[in-house]
C-alpha cells in the first residue's frame, strides 16, 4: 500500500509544469525538497482526503 501511494505521488509530481507550479517544481529538484513535498502531500492526503494532484495544487497555492 505504501509503495502504491508513493508511486501515485511520484506520478503526480512528474506531471509538474514549471509555468503552472514553479514552487513545487523547484522543490522537487532536490532530494530534501522532494522528501518535504512527499511528506506534505501524504499529510494532506490523510488529513483532507486530497488526491496527490489536489495536494500538490494546494501546496503551490499556499506556497507551503
mmCIF file of the N, C-alpha and C atoms, coordinates in Angstrom:
data_MODEL
# 
_entry.id   MODEL 
# 
loop_
_atom_site.group_PDB 
_atom_site.id 
_atom_site.type_symbol 
_atom_site.label_atom_id 
_atom_site.label_alt_id 
_atom_site.label_comp_id 
_atom_site.label_asym_id 
_atom_site.label_entity_id 
_atom_site.label_seq_id 
_atom_site.pdbx_PDB_ins_code 
_atom_site.Cartn_x 
_atom_site.Cartn_y 
_atom_site.Cartn_z 
_atom_site.occupancy 
_atom_site.B_iso_or_equiv 
_atom_site.pdbx_formal_charge 
_atom_site.auth_seq_id 
_atom_site.auth_comp_id 
_atom_site.auth_asym_id 
_atom_site.auth_atom_id 
_atom_site.pdbx_PDB_model_num 
ATOM 1   N N  . UNK A 1 1  ? 0.823  -1.195 0.000   1.00 0.00 ? 1  UNK A N  1 
ATOM 2   C CA . UNK A 1 1  ? 0.000  0.000  0.000   1.00 0.00 ? 1  UNK A CA 1 
ATOM 3   C C  . UNK A 1 1  ? 0.866  1.257  0.000   1.00 0.00 ? 1  UNK A C  1 
ATOM 4   N N  . UNK A 1 2  ? 1.869  1.291  0.880   1.00 0.00 ? 2  UNK A N  1 
ATOM 5   C CA . UNK A 1 2  ? 2.736  2.462  0.962   1.00 0.00 ? 2  UNK A CA 1 
ATOM 6   C C  . UNK A 1 2  ? 3.437  2.710  -0.370  1.00 0.00 ? 2  UNK A C  1 
ATOM 7   N N  . UNK A 1 3  ? 3.902  1.636  -0.989  1.00 0.00 ? 3  UNK A N  1 
ATOM 8   C CA . UNK A 1 3  ? 4.585  1.761  -2.284  1.00 0.00 ? 3  UNK A CA 1 
ATOM 9   C C  . UNK A 1 3  ? 3.648  2.357  -3.333  1.00 0.00 ? 3  UNK A C  1 
ATOM 10  N N  . UNK A 1 4  ? 2.400  1.923  -3.341  1.00 0.00 ? 4  UNK A N  1 
ATOM 11  C CA . UNK A 1 4  ? 1.424  2.425  -4.311  1.00 0.00 ? 4  UNK A CA 1 
ATOM 12  C C  . UNK A 1 4  ? 1.154  3.903  -4.107  1.00 0.00 ? 4  UNK A C  1 
ATOM 13  N N  . UNK A 1 5  ? 1.086  4.335  -2.860  1.00 0.00 ? 5  UNK A N  1 
ATOM 14  C CA . UNK A 1 5  ? 0.848  5.750  -2.562  1.00 0.00 ? 5  UNK A CA 1 
ATOM 15  C C  . UNK A 1 5  ? 2.044  6.581  -3.003  1.00 0.00 ? 5  UNK A C  1 
ATOM 16  N N  . UNK A 1 6  ? 3.242  6.123  -2.664  1.00 0.00 ? 6  UNK A N  1 
ATOM 17  C CA . UNK A 1 6  ? 4.454  6.851  -3.080  1.00 0.00 ? 6  UNK A CA 1 
ATOM 18  C C  . UNK A 1 6  ? 4.566  6.906  -4.602  1.00 0.00 ? 6  UNK A C  1 
ATOM 19  N N  . UNK A 1 7  ? 4.172  5.856  -5.275  1.00 0.00 ? 7  UNK A N  1 
ATOM 20  C CA . UNK A 1 7  ? 4.195  5.833  -6.731  1.00 0.00 ? 7  UNK A CA 1 
ATOM 21  C C  . UNK A 1 7  ? 3.179  6.829  -7.304  1.00 0.00 ? 7  UNK A C  1 
ATOM 22  N N  . UNK A 1 8  ? 1.997  6.908  -6.710  1.00 0.00 ? 8  UNK A N  1 
ATOM 23  C CA . UNK A 1 8  ? 0.982  7.866  -7.151  1.00 0.00 ? 8  UNK A CA 1 
ATOM 24  C C  . UNK A 1 8  ? 1.471  9.300  -6.958  1.00 0.00 ? 8  UNK A C  1 
ATOM 25  N N  . UNK A 1 9  ? 2.157  9.545  -5.851  1.00 0.00 ? 9  UNK A N  1 
ATOM 26  C CA . UNK A 1 9  ? 2.722  10.870 -5.595  1.00 0.00 ? 9  UNK A CA 1 
ATOM 27  C C  . UNK A 1 9  ? 3.797  11.183 -6.632  1.00 0.00 ? 9  UNK A C  1 
ATOM 28  N N  . UNK A 1 10 ? 4.669  10.216 -6.906  1.00 0.00 ? 10 UNK A N  1 
ATOM 29  C CA . UNK A 1 10 ? 5.731  10.417 -7.887  1.00 0.00 ? 10 UNK A CA 1 
ATOM 30  C C  . UNK A 1 10 ? 5.151  10.727 -9.261  1.00 0.00 ? 10 UNK A C  1 
ATOM 31  N N  . UNK A 1 11 ? 4.128  9.981  -9.659  1.00 0.00 ? 11 UNK A N  1 
ATOM 32  C CA . UNK A 1 11 ? 3.496  10.212 -10.963 1.00 0.00 ? 11 UNK A CA 1 
ATOM 33  C C  . UNK A 1 11 ? 2.901  11.614 -11.041 1.00 0.00 ? 11 UNK A C  1 
ATOM 34  N N  . UNK A 1 12 ? 2.256  12.049 -9.959  1.00 0.00 ? 12 UNK A N  1 
ATOM 35  C CA . UNK A 1 12 ? 1.666  13.389 -9.940  1.00 0.00 ? 12 UNK A CA 1 
ATOM 36  C C  . UNK A 1 12 ? 2.755  14.458 -9.992  1.00 0.00 ? 12 UNK A C  1 
ATOM 37  N N  . UNK A 1 13 ? 3.844  14.240 -9.269  1.00 0.00 ? 13 UNK A N  1 
ATOM 38  C CA . UNK A 1 13 ? 4.942  15.212 -9.287  1.00 0.00 ? 13 UNK A CA 1 
ATOM 39  C C  . UNK A 1 13 ? 5.648  15.228 -10.640 1.00 0.00 ? 13 UNK A C  1 
ATOM 40  N N  . UNK A 1 14 ? 5.688  14.104 -11.320 1.00 0.00 ? 14 UNK A N  1 
ATOM 41  C CA . UNK A 1 14 ? 6.310  14.045 -12.644 1.00 0.00 ? 14 UNK A CA 1 
ATOM 42  C C  . UNK A 1 14 ? 5.547  14.888 -13.665 1.00 0.00 ? 14 UNK A C  1 
ATOM 43  N N  . UNK A 1 15 ? 4.286  15.140 -13.415 1.00 0.00 ? 15 UNK A N  1 
ATOM 44  C CA . UNK A 1 15 ? 3.461  15.945 -14.324 1.00 0.00 ? 15 UNK A CA 1 
ATOM 45  C C  . UNK A 1 15 ? 3.588  17.444 -14.053 1.00 0.00 ? 15 UNK A C  1 
ATOM 46  N N  . UNK A 1 16 ? 4.376  17.796 -13.062 1.00 0.00 ? 16 UNK A N  1 
ATOM 47  C CA . UNK A 1 16 ? 4.534  19.193 -12.659 1.00 0.00 ? 16 UNK A CA 1 
ATOM 48  C C  . UNK A 1 16 ? 5.086  20.035 -13.811 1.00 0.00 ? 16 UNK A C  1 
ATOM 49  N N  . UNK A 1 17 ? 4.417  21.139 -14.103 1.00 0.00 ? 17 UNK A N  1 
ATOM 50  C CA . UNK A 1 17 ? 4.864  22.067 -15.132 1.00 0.00 ? 17 UNK A CA 1 
ATOM 51  C C  . UNK A 1 17 ? 5.341  23.346 -14.450 1.00 0.00 ? 17 UNK A C  1 
ATOM 52  N N  . UNK A 1 18 ? 6.571  23.735 -14.730 1.00 0.00 ? 18 UNK A N  1 
ATOM 53  C CA . UNK A 1 18 ? 7.180  24.897 -14.071 1.00 0.00 ? 18 UNK A CA 1 
ATOM 54  C C  . UNK A 1 18 ? 6.380  26.175 -14.291 1.00 0.00 ? 18 UNK A C  1 
ATOM 55  N N  . UNK A 1 19 ? 5.757  26.310 -15.449 1.00 0.00 ? 19 UNK A N  1 
ATOM 56  C CA . UNK A 1 19 ? 4.982  27.520 -15.731 1.00 0.00 ? 19 UNK A CA 1 
ATOM 57  C C  . UNK A 1 19 ? 3.738  27.628 -14.846 1.00 0.00 ? 19 UNK A C  1 
ATOM 58  N N  . UNK A 1 20 ? 3.177  26.464 -14.484 1.00 0.00 ? 20 UNK A N  1 
ATOM 59  C CA . UNK A 1 20 ? 1.956  26.450 -13.676 1.00 0.00 ? 20 UNK A CA 1 
ATOM 60  C C  . UNK A 1 20 ? 2.241  26.306 -12.183 1.00 0.00 ? 20 UNK A C  1 
ATOM 61  N N  . UNK A 1 21 ? 3.321  25.593 -11.825 1.00 0.00 ? 21 UNK A N  1 
ATOM 62  C CA . UNK A 1 21 ? 3.631  25.310 -10.428 1.00 0.00 ? 21 UNK A CA 1 
ATOM 63  C C  . UNK A 1 21 ? 5.124  25.494 -10.158 1.00 0.00 ? 21 UNK A C  1 
ATOM 64  N N  . UNK A 1 22 ? 5.591  26.730 -10.244 1.00 0.00 ? 22 UNK A N  1 
ATOM 65  C CA . UNK A 1 22 ? 7.037  26.961 -10.098 1.00 0.00 ? 22 UNK A CA 1 
ATOM 66  C C  . UNK A 1 22 ? 7.590  26.555 -8.737  1.00 0.00 ? 22 UNK A C  1 
ATOM 67  N N  . UNK A 1 23 ? 6.844  26.790 -7.671  1.00 0.00 ? 23 UNK A N  1 
ATOM 68  C CA . UNK A 1 23 ? 7.315  26.480 -6.315  1.00 0.00 ? 23 UNK A CA 1 
ATOM 69  C C  . UNK A 1 23 ? 7.509  24.970 -6.142  1.00 0.00 ? 23 UNK A C  1 
ATOM 70  N N  . UNK A 1 24 ? 6.510  24.210 -6.505  1.00 0.00 ? 24 UNK A N  1 
ATOM 71  C CA . UNK A 1 24 ? 6.571  22.754 -6.364  1.00 0.00 ? 24 UNK A CA 1 
ATOM 72  C C  . UNK A 1 24 ? 7.656  22.178 -7.274  1.00 0.00 ? 24 UNK A C  1 
ATOM 73  N N  . UNK A 1 25 ? 7.707  22.643 -8.505  1.00 0.00 ? 25 UNK A N  1 
ATOM 74  C CA . UNK A 1 25 ? 8.703  22.124 -9.450  1.00 0.00 ? 25 UNK A CA 1 
ATOM 75  C C  . UNK A 1 25 ? 10.129 22.420 -8.985  1.00 0.00 ? 25 UNK A C  1 
ATOM 76  N N  . UNK A 1 26 ? 10.330 23.556 -8.384  1.00 0.00 ? 26 UNK A N  1 
ATOM 77  C CA . UNK A 1 26 ? 11.649 23.891 -7.854  1.00 0.00 ? 26 UNK A CA 1 
ATOM 78  C C  . UNK A 1 26 ? 12.005 22.991 -6.669  1.00 0.00 ? 26 UNK A C  1 
ATOM 79  N N  . UNK A 1 27 ? 11.053 22.793 -5.774  1.00 0.00 ? 27 UNK A N  1 
ATOM 80  C CA . UNK A 1 27 ? 11.292 21.955 -4.598  1.00 0.00 ? 27 UNK A CA 1 
ATOM 81  C C  . UNK A 1 27 ? 11.628 20.515 -4.968  1.00 0.00 ? 27 UNK A C  1 
ATOM 82  N N  . UNK A 1 28 ? 10.955 19.975 -5.950  1.00 0.00 ? 28 UNK A N  1 
ATOM 83  C CA . UNK A 1 28 ? 11.125 18.555 -6.274  1.00 0.00 ? 28 UNK A CA 1 
ATOM 84  C C  . UNK A 1 28 ? 12.476 18.240 -6.903  1.00 0.00 ? 28 UNK A C  1 
ATOM 85  N N  . UNK A 1 29 ? 13.249 19.259 -7.246  1.00 0.00 ? 29 UNK A N  1 
ATOM 86  C CA . UNK A 1 29 ? 14.528 19.039 -7.912  1.00 0.00 ? 29 UNK A CA 1 
ATOM 87  C C  . UNK A 1 29 ? 15.640 18.562 -6.981  1.00 0.00 ? 29 UNK A C  1 
ATOM 88  N N  . UNK A 1 30 ? 15.457 18.734 -5.675  1.00 0.00 ? 30 UNK A N  1 
ATOM 89  C CA . UNK A 1 30 ? 16.472 18.258 -4.730  1.00 0.00 ? 30 UNK A CA 1 
ATOM 90  C C  . UNK A 1 30 ? 15.890 17.116 -3.905  1.00 0.00 ? 30 UNK A C  1 
ATOM 91  N N  . UNK A 1 31 ? 16.766 16.282 -3.380  1.00 0.00 ? 31 UNK A N  1 
ATOM 92  C CA . UNK A 1 31 ? 16.315 15.156 -2.562  1.00 0.00 ? 31 UNK A CA 1 
ATOM 93  C C  . UNK A 1 31 ? 15.553 15.649 -1.335  1.00 0.00 ? 31 UNK A C  1 
ATOM 94  N N  . UNK A 1 32 ? 16.095 16.661 -0.670  1.00 0.00 ? 32 UNK A N  1 
ATOM 95  C CA . UNK A 1 32 ? 15.443 17.215 0.522   1.00 0.00 ? 32 UNK A CA 1 
ATOM 96  C C  . UNK A 1 32 ? 14.093 17.825 0.164   1.00 0.00 ? 32 UNK A C  1 
ATOM 97  N N  . UNK A 1 33 ? 14.052 18.561 -0.932  1.00 0.00 ? 33 UNK A N  1 
ATOM 98  C CA . UNK A 1 33 ? 12.803 19.178 -1.364  1.00 0.00 ? 33 UNK A CA 1 
ATOM 99  C C  . UNK A 1 33 ? 11.760 18.139 -1.730  1.00 0.00 ? 33 UNK A C  1 
ATOM 100 N N  . UNK A 1 34 ? 12.175 17.089 -2.425  1.00 0.00 ? 34 UNK A N  1 
ATOM 101 C CA . UNK A 1 34 ? 11.255 16.021 -2.810  1.00 0.00 ? 34 UNK A CA 1 
ATOM 102 C C  . UNK A 1 34 ? 10.696 15.338 -1.563  1.00 0.00 ? 34 UNK A C  1 
ATOM 103 N N  . UNK A 1 35 ? 11.576 15.058 -0.606  1.00 0.00 ? 35 UNK A N  1 
ATOM 104 C CA . UNK A 1 35 ? 11.131 14.406 0.636   1.00 0.00 ? 35 UNK A CA 1 
ATOM 105 C C  . UNK A 1 35 ? 10.145 15.294 1.384   1.00 0.00 ? 35 UNK A C  1 
ATOM 106 N N  . UNK A 1 36 ? 10.401 16.601 1.396   1.00 0.00 ? 36 UNK A N  1 
ATOM 107 C CA . UNK A 1 36 ? 9.490  17.540 2.059   1.00 0.00 ? 36 UNK A CA 1 
ATOM 108 C C  . UNK A 1 36 ? 8.131  17.539 1.348   1.00 0.00 ? 36 UNK A C  1 
ATOM 109 N N  . UNK A 1 37 ? 8.166  17.599 0.020   1.00 0.00 ? 37 UNK A N  1 
ATOM 110 C CA . UNK A 1 37 ? 6.921  17.564 -0.745  1.00 0.00 ? 37 UNK A CA 1 
ATOM 111 C C  . UNK A 1 37 ? 6.146  16.278 -0.485  1.00 0.00 ? 37 UNK A C  1 
ATOM 112 N N  . UNK A 1 38 ? 6.844  15.158 -0.528  1.00 0.00 ? 38 UNK A N  1 
ATOM 113 C CA . UNK A 1 38 ? 6.191  13.869 -0.309  1.00 0.00 ? 38 UNK A CA 1 
ATOM 114 C C  . UNK A 1 38 ? 5.520  13.837 1.068   1.00 0.00 ? 38 UNK A C  1 
ATOM 115 N N  . UNK A 1 39 ? 6.206  14.334 2.062   1.00 0.00 ? 39 UNK A N  1 
ATOM 116 C CA . UNK A 1 39 ? 5.653  14.366 3.415   1.00 0.00 ? 39 UNK A CA 1 
ATOM 117 C C  . UNK A 1 39 ? 4.410  15.258 3.488   1.00 0.00 ? 39 UNK A C  1 
ATOM 118 N N  . UNK A 1 40 ? 4.502  16.440 2.896   1.00 0.00 ? 40 UNK A N  1 
ATOM 119 C CA . UNK A 1 40 ? 3.351  17.355 2.898   1.00 0.00 ? 40 UNK A CA 1 
ATOM 120 C C  . UNK A 1 40 ? 2.164  16.750 2.152   1.00 0.00 ? 40 UNK A C  1 
ATOM 121 N N  . UNK A 1 41 ? 2.437  16.139 1.021   1.00 0.00 ? 41 UNK A N  1 
ATOM 122 C CA . UNK A 1 41 ? 1.367  15.520 0.223   1.00 0.00 ? 41 UNK A CA 1 
ATOM 123 C C  . UNK A 1 41 ? 0.702  14.403 1.013   1.00 0.00 ? 41 UNK A C  1 
ATOM 124 N N  . UNK A 1 42 ? 1.503  13.550 1.651   1.00 0.00 ? 42 UNK A N  1 
ATOM 125 C CA . UNK A 1 42 ? 0.939  12.472 2.475   1.00 0.00 ? 42 UNK A CA 1 
ATOM 126 C C  . UNK A 1 42 ? 0.044  13.016 3.580   1.00 0.00 ? 42 UNK A C  1 
ATOM 127 N N  . UNK A 1 43 ? 0.509  14.055 4.257   1.00 0.00 ? 43 UNK A N  1 
ATOM 128 C CA . UNK A 1 43 ? -0.285 14.657 5.338   1.00 0.00 ? 43 UNK A CA 1 
ATOM 129 C C  . UNK A 1 43 ? -1.608 15.202 4.813   1.00 0.00 ? 43 UNK A C  1 
ATOM 130 N N  . UNK A 1 44 ? -1.558 15.888 3.674   1.00 0.00 ? 44 UNK A N  1 
ATOM 131 C CA . UNK A 1 44 ? -2.781 16.446 3.107   1.00 0.00 ? 44 UNK A CA 1 
ATOM 132 C C  . UNK A 1 44 ? -3.722 15.351 2.620   1.00 0.00 ? 44 UNK A C  1 
ATOM 133 N N  . UNK A 1 45 ? -3.168 14.275 2.102   1.00 0.00 ? 45 UNK A N  1 
ATOM 134 C CA . UNK A 1 45 ? -3.998 13.157 1.664   1.00 0.00 ? 45 UNK A CA 1 
ATOM 135 C C  . UNK A 1 45 ? -4.741 12.537 2.844   1.00 0.00 ? 45 UNK A C  1 
ATOM 136 N N  . UNK A 1 46 ? -4.060 12.428 3.966   1.00 0.00 ? 46 UNK A N  1 
ATOM 137 C CA . UNK A 1 46 ? -4.675 11.822 5.147   1.00 0.00 ? 46 UNK A CA 1 
ATOM 138 C C  . UNK A 1 46 ? -5.642 12.787 5.821   1.00 0.00 ? 46 UNK A C  1 
ATOM 139 N N  . UNK A 1 47 ? -5.187 14.006 6.066   1.00 0.00 ? 47 UNK A N  1 
ATOM 140 C CA . UNK A 1 47 ? -5.977 14.981 6.821   1.00 0.00 ? 47 UNK A CA 1 
ATOM 141 C C  . UNK A 1 47 ? -7.181 15.504 6.038   1.00 0.00 ? 47 UNK A C  1 
ATOM 142 N N  . UNK A 1 48 ? -6.968 15.809 4.757   1.00 0.00 ? 48 UNK A N  1 
ATOM 143 C CA . UNK A 1 48 ? -8.015 16.447 3.968   1.00 0.00 ? 48 UNK A CA 1 
ATOM 144 C C  . UNK A 1 48 ? -8.624 15.537 2.902   1.00 0.00 ? 48 UNK A C  1 
ATOM 145 N N  . UNK A 1 49 ? -8.146 14.293 2.856   1.00 0.00 ? 49 UNK A N  1 
ATOM 146 C CA . UNK A 1 49 ? -8.604 13.335 1.858   1.00 0.00 ? 49 UNK A CA 1 
ATOM 147 C C  . UNK A 1 49 ? -8.387 13.843 0.438   1.00 0.00 ? 49 UNK A C  1 
ATOM 148 N N  . UNK A 1 50 ? -7.251 14.518 0.220   1.00 0.00 ? 50 UNK A N  1 
ATOM 149 C CA . UNK A 1 50 ? -6.881 15.009 -1.102  1.00 0.00 ? 50 UNK A CA 1 
ATOM 150 C C  . UNK A 1 50 ? -6.285 13.878 -1.929  1.00 0.00 ? 50 UNK A C  1 
ATOM 151 N N  . UNK A 1 51 ? -6.399 13.999 -3.234  1.00 0.00 ? 51 UNK A N  1 
ATOM 152 C CA . UNK A 1 51 ? -5.625 13.154 -4.135  1.00 0.00 ? 51 UNK A CA 1 
ATOM 153 C C  . UNK A 1 51 ? -4.215 13.763 -4.183  1.00 0.00 ? 51 UNK A C  1 
ATOM 154 N N  . UNK A 1 52 ? -3.227 13.035 -4.691  1.00 0.00 ? 52 UNK A N  1 
ATOM 155 C CA . UNK A 1 52 ? -1.897 13.640 -4.811  1.00 0.00 ? 52 UNK A CA 1 
ATOM 156 C C  . UNK A 1 52 ? -1.918 14.947 -5.613  1.00 0.00 ? 52 UNK A C  1 
ATOM 157 N N  . UNK A 1 53 ? -2.659 14.978 -6.691  1.00 0.00 ? 53 UNK A N  1 
ATOM 158 C CA . UNK A 1 53 ? -2.720 16.188 -7.527  1.00 0.00 ? 53 UNK A CA 1 
ATOM 159 C C  . UNK A 1 53 ? -3.361 17.359 -6.782  1.00 0.00 ? 53 UNK A C  1 
ATOM 160 N N  . UNK A 1 54 ? -4.402 17.085 -6.026  1.00 0.00 ? 54 UNK A N  1 
ATOM 161 C CA . UNK A 1 54 ? -5.048 18.135 -5.234  1.00 0.00 ? 54 UNK A CA 1 
ATOM 162 C C  . UNK A 1 54 ? -4.095 18.661 -4.164  1.00 0.00 ? 54 UNK A C  1 
ATOM 163 N N  . UNK A 1 55 ? -3.359 17.756 -3.552  1.00 0.00 ? 55 UNK A N  1 
ATOM 164 C CA . UNK A 1 55 ? -2.399 18.168 -2.519  1.00 0.00 ? 55 UNK A CA 1 
ATOM 165 C C  . UNK A 1 55 ? -1.300 19.032 -3.130  1.00 0.00 ? 55 UNK A C  1 
ATOM 166 N N  . UNK A 1 56 ? -0.818 18.664 -4.303  1.00 0.00 ? 56 UNK A N  1 
ATOM 167 C CA . UNK A 1 56 ? 0.218  19.444 -4.973  1.00 0.00 ? 56 UNK A CA 1 
ATOM 168 C C  . UNK A 1 56 ? -0.292 20.842 -5.304  1.00 0.00 ? 56 UNK A C  1 
ATOM 169 N N  . UNK A 1 57 ? -1.494 20.927 -5.827  1.00 0.00 ? 57 UNK A N  1 
ATOM 170 C CA . UNK A 1 57 ? -2.082 22.239 -6.138  1.00 0.00 ? 57 UNK A CA 1 
ATOM 171 C C  . UNK A 1 57 ? -2.223 23.075 -4.863  1.00 0.00 ? 57 UNK A C  1 
ATOM 172 N N  . UNK A 1 58 ? -2.636 22.443 -3.785  1.00 0.00 ? 58 UNK A N  1 
ATOM 173 C CA . UNK A 1 58 ? -2.787 23.156 -2.513  1.00 0.00 ? 58 UNK A CA 1 
ATOM 174 C C  . UNK A 1 58 ? -1.428 23.671 -2.018  1.00 0.00 ? 58 UNK A C  1 
ATOM 175 N N  . UNK A 1 59 ? -0.418 22.855 -2.105  1.00 0.00 ? 59 UNK A N  1 
ATOM 176 C CA . UNK A 1 59 ? 0.933  23.259 -1.683  1.00 0.00 ? 59 UNK A CA 1 
ATOM 177 C C  . UNK A 1 59 ? 1.402  24.449 -2.509  1.00 0.00 ? 59 UNK A C  1 
ATOM 178 N N  . UNK A 1 60 ? 1.178  24.404 -3.816  1.00 0.00 ? 60 UNK A N  1 
ATOM 179 C CA . UNK A 1 60 ? 1.577  25.511 -4.682  1.00 0.00 ? 60 UNK A CA 1 
ATOM 180 C C  . UNK A 1 60 ? 0.806  26.783 -4.332  1.00 0.00 ? 60 UNK A C  1 
ATOM 181 N N  . UNK A 1 61 ? -0.507 26.665 -4.168  1.00 0.00 ? 61 UNK A N  1 
ATOM 182 C CA . UNK A 1 61 ? -1.337 27.836 -3.882  1.00 0.00 ? 61 UNK A CA 1 
ATOM 183 C C  . UNK A 1 61 ? -1.030 28.458 -2.534  1.00 0.00 ? 61 UNK A C  1 
ATOM 184 N N  . UNK A 1 62 ? -0.713 27.624 -1.561  1.00 0.00 ? 62 UNK A N  1 
ATOM 185 C CA . UNK A 1 62 ? -0.414 28.120 -0.219  1.00 0.00 ? 62 UNK A CA 1 
ATOM 186 C C  . UNK A 1 62 ? 1.065  28.414 -0.033  1.00 0.00 ? 62 UNK A C  1 
ATOM 187 N N  . UNK A 1 63 ? 1.859  28.058 -1.053  1.00 0.00 ? 63 UNK A N  1 
ATOM 188 C CA . UNK A 1 63 ? 3.315  28.266 -1.018  1.00 0.00 ? 63 UNK A CA 1 
ATOM 189 C C  . UNK A 1 63 ? 3.920  27.663 0.247   1.00 0.00 ? 63 UNK A C  1 
ATOM 190 N N  . UNK A 1 64 ? 3.535  26.418 0.547   1.00 0.00 ? 64 UNK A N  1 
ATOM 191 C CA . UNK A 1 64 ? 3.982  25.729 1.758   1.00 0.00 ? 64 UNK A CA 1 
ATOM 192 C C  . UNK A 1 64 ? 5.407  25.237 1.637   1.00 0.00 ? 64 UNK A C  1 
# 
